[in-house]
Amino acid sequence: MDFLTTKEYLKFTEFANACAKYRYIGLCYGTAGVGKTMSAHQYSAYHLVHQYDRMNILEKGILDRLQDCKAVFHTVEITNTPKRIKTVLYNKMQLLGTAKLQAQGKSDITEIALNAIQACPLVIVDEADRLTMKTLEQLRDLYDNYGFGLILIGMPGIEKRLMRYAQFYSRIGFAHEFRALGKQDVVSVINQFCQSFEVELSPNPYQKQEAIKTIIVVTRGNFRLTQRLFNQMKRIKEINKLQYIDKEIIEAARNLLVIGYE
């Protein structure tokens, strides 16, 4: 499924660009399922580089694609230690920096090795709620030593938790709340999911609008919940050999889901 550029993603992009440009620490927080991780993956494009060996000169076609790679992306493990996070992030920054220098036409291996870390503009750390005080201190030390931009992604409340760590909190330059999708974006997501899940809303204009309004009410703009709802709608459609999706099917699908709201 192709990535859908929403208003929230554009806001995240502006936030991430500012963190990279000014080399600040930024906090991104939002409720589960609104699209924080997916947006960070899309923005960083780290998947383009992580599978390549930094000791090898990359081919021209790969180098062209690496121009879109903007940041290291790292998901904090459930069990994380200062040593582990230092090793993993250092290796990832070396890898991205090496790729970027090669993409700029650098070919001297020694020069690349010396400047790779400095060529890494941004590090995005997902599931930052898992970080312990010691790993936060390790992150702060890496940030101070290498001067990259840093974004921590977590659940609402992470900004209050970090207030207890004065030395880390004092370095935070930006905060961004990732909100649920707006009505216009939800409609775009519905249209995309209809194609991806091979379901079709009722051709009757009134029933179609009623179906869209019902999806908006049920999901409240939560991307992950919308995806789960479409999975159930498709299942009900196939079991009952139905042609179109209407309000009744949406409500039946909603009753099959465990939905928790704040």
N, C-alpha and C positions, 0 to 999 in steps of 0.2 A: 504494500500500500504506500502510495506517494505521501510525502510529508506535506501537510497543509499549513501554509503560513497564515497565522492568526494575528490579531492585534496584540495579544499577550506575548506571542513569540517576538514580534517586532519590538515591544517594550523591553523584553529580556535581552534582545540583541543590542539595543542602545545601552542598556545597563552593563552588559559584558564588554562592549567596546570601550566604555569609559574606564572600567577596571583595568583593561589591558593597556590603554593609553597612558593613564596616570599611575599605573602600577600600585593601585590601592587594593585593600581587602574589601570585598563586597559580600553582603549577606542576601541570599535569595530564599524566601520562605513562602510556603503555601500549603493548603490542605492536600491530603492524599488524592491522587488521580487527576489533578488539574493540568498536568503536562510538564512539570518542571524538568524531570529527567529526560524526557523525549526532546524537549527544546534544547537542553544542554548538549545532548548527543548531536543534534542537528547542527547547532552552532559550532561546536568544537571540531566536528568532522574528524575526530581522532582515529576513527576506524580506518581512515585512509593510510595511516602511517604505522599503526602499532604492530602490524604483522611483518614489517620489514626489518632486516638486520642493519643497524646503523653503521656497521663496519664495511658494508658493501656500497659501492657507487650505484645509485639508483638510475634506472633507465629513463629516457626522456619522457615517455608517456606517463610514467608514474610521477615524475617531477611536476608535470603540468597539473595533475590532479591534486598534488600536495599544496598547491597555492591556496586551496580552500580550507586547509587545516589551520584553525585559529588557536587551538588550546589543547593542553593535556586534559584528559577526562579520567577521573579516578573515583571508583566507588569504595567507600570505606568498608573494610571487612568487619564482621561481627566481633572477632577477636583482633584488636589492633594494638600494636606496640610502637613506641617511638622509633625503634630500630627498623621495624618493618615498613612503616610509612616513609621513613627517610630513604630507605633503599629503593622502594618501589617508585616514589615520586622522582628521585634523582635519575633513575634509569629511564623513566618516561620522558623527563625533560631533556635528557641527553638525546633520546631518540627523535623527538620532535625538533629540537634545535638543529641536530645534524641534517635532518631532512630539509628544513627550511634553508639552511646554508647551502646545501647542494642545489636546491631549487633556485637560489640566487646566483648560481654559477661557480660556487667555491668548489675546488677539487683537491686542495692540499689537505691530506688526512690530519696532519698535526695541527694546522690552523683550525680546522673544523672541530677537532677534539677540545681545543683550548677555548673556543668561543660558543660551543653548542648550548650550554646552559643559558647564557646571556641572550641567545637567539629565541628562547622560549618566552613568549610574551604573557601567557596566562595559564593558570592551573585551576581547573574546576573540580571541586571535591563534593561528590554527591553522598547522601546519607550521613551528613555531617553530625547529626544527632548522636551517632555512635562514638564520636571522638571523646576520649578521656582527657582529663586535665593535662596529663603528661604528653599525649599525642598532639594536643593543641599547642603546647609549648614547643614541641618539635617542629610543628608547622610554622610557628612564629620565627623560630631560629632559621629555617630554610628561607622564609620570606625575607628576613633581614639580611641574610648572607647573599642571596641571589637576585633580589629585587624584581621578582616577577609579580604580575597581578594575580590575585587569588580570589576565588569565589567559593563560598561555602553554601551548599544547598541543603535545606532541612525543613522541618515542620514548623508551624507557627509556635512561637515561644522560644526558639533557639536564640533570638536576639536578646531576650531577657536572661537566659542562662549564661550567655557570654559576658553579660555585664559584671558577673562575679570575677572574671579574669581581666583585671584592669589593664595589664600590659598588652594583652591581645586586643581587648575591646577598644583601646585608645588608637589602634591602627586601622580601624574600620572606617572606610571613607564613604561607602554607599550601602544602602539597604533597598531591597526591591521585594515587594509582595506580589507573588504570582497568583493572580486571581482566576476564578472560573471563567469559562468562555462567555462572551456576550451573545445576545440573541442572533446577531448577524453571523457570527462565527459558528454558532451551533447549527444554523441552517446550512452553512457550507459543509460542515462535518456530516450532517445528515445526508446531503447529496452525495458526498464522497463515499460514505458507508453503504448507501443504497447500491452503488456500483460494486464496491469491494465485496459485499456480502450477497450480491445478486438477489436483492429484494427490491420490490417496487411498491411505492405508496399508491393508494387508490387514485385512479385517474379523475374521479369526481372532485372538482375544485374545493367544495366545502369539506368533504371527507379528508382530502389531502391537507388542508390547512388545520383541520381538527387534529390530525395525526401529528403534524409538526408541533403544534401547541402542546399536545400531550407529552411528546418526547422532551420538550423544553422543561415542562413542569416536573417530570419524573427525574430528569438528570441534573437539573439546576446548573447546566453548563459544565458538568464534570466529564472530562474527556474519557477517562477510563470506564466510568459508569455507562456512558453512551455506547461504548464499544461492547460492553457486556450485555447491554440491552439488545443491541442488534444481533448478537450471537443467539440469544433466546428467541428473538423474533423470527430469525431464519429457521431455527429448530421447529418452532410451532408451525410455521408456514409449510415446511417439508412434511411434517407428520400428518398434517391435516389436508395436504395437497391443495393449498390455497394459492391464488394468483397474486393477490394484492395485500398490502399491509394497511390496516385501519386502526382506529382508536381501540377497538375491542381486543385486537391482537396485542397491541402495545401494553394495555393494562394487564393482559394475561401474562405477558413476558415479565412485566414489572413484579407481579406476584411471585415469580419464580426466583427473584433475586433477593439477596440480603443487602438491604440498603440502610446505611447509618448516616444521619445528618447531625450537624452540630446543634 
